[in-house]
Amino acid sequence: MAKLIDPFNRNIQYVRLSVTDRCDFRCAYCMPKQFKGFAEPEHWLSFDEIERVIAAFGELGVSRIRITGGEPLVRRNLPQLAARLSNLAGIDDLSLSTNASQLARHAQALKQGGVSRINVSLDSLKPERFHSITKHGKLDKVIEGLMAAKEVGFYPIKINMVAMKGVNDDEIEDMVEFCLEHDFTLRLIETMPMGNTGRDAVDHYLDLQELKASLEKKFELIPAVMPGGGPARYVQVRGTHLRIGFITPISQHFCATCNRVRLSVEGTIYLCLGQEDKFELRPLLRQGISDDGLKEAIVQAIALKPERHEFREKPDQVIRFMSMTGG
Ligand code: SAM
């Protein structure tokens, strides 16, 4: 079986696939409220092009794909793309990250299309605060989407909460209770300095090591594992099913075990969330590259993967917003 090994001997098995850079929310730490610099639709990879690239990754040993964005459910007919990707040889785990604003409508089709796992971003359970963080988001729609995903049998459903000092840090215990009640997994995320928005949000940076210590005063936390092989470090609340993951790119980075790359909607492979290293596939696809040539191009791209991000040392470095890279 082919393998993609990067210069630091990491085996790349995971692609985060952005199907759009557009979003119906404008989360304060992600995209500026008046942002207009979206990718041109003619630059978007078509479903045929995406399927071709993901098939090539599959032949090179990638087995996990996460569909993301922007907000993936604003891309028309997304469940059809999911169904095409889940049928590709070698791809045995297809997951989706969403803000859930349109999940109620699509949950069933996504499940039928072979999406196995769903992560939902949810930073607040207070409707007004949720609206203020997301600028456009309606909490009741998100909750409806979450319940629809549960209803059609997605499990586990992970809630991604960006934990921000002075913004939503007073709600962490409420979120723990909410996840306990609904049997969701909770993942707490540190803000990353991506684009101006991300850098401004760093004013609200919350060190999750400290947060974990304070949660330990209220809940008995024991070490836990979670299938998925992602960057979160998990604990379980003793006596319950609830697992809480801490994603700590800043206070304790996990680059040594990074097994992923990102493919943007424009067909750019980004080798690291926190560095500018990239490889453009779209021109090659549109010039009619062969399947073997495409695989060679992917191997060349992986050779560019840097050792690690430098969010701490060079917080001004990344000019892309998360929504442009694919979060
Ligand atoms: N729209 C989808 C969603 O809401 O999950 C997928 C894309 S979104 C960019 C992916 C994740 O990135 C979300 O959980 C969001 O909270 C997170 N995110 C965006 N900008 C961030 C930043 N500067 N720091 C930390 N997380 C960020």
Boltz pocket constraint, residues with backbone or C-beta under 6 A from the ligand:
constraints:
  - pocket:
      binder: B
      contacts: [[A, 23], [A, 27], [A, 29], [A, 30], [A, 68], [A, 69], [A, 70], [A, 71], [A, 72], [A, 97], [A, 98], [A, 99], [A, 100], [A, 119], [A, 120], [A, 121], [A, 160], [A, 162], [A, 189], [A, 190], [A, 191], [A, 192], [A, 193], [A, 194], [A, 197], [A, 198], [A, 199], [A, 201], [A, 322], [A, 323], [A, 326], [A, 327]]
      max_distance: 6.0
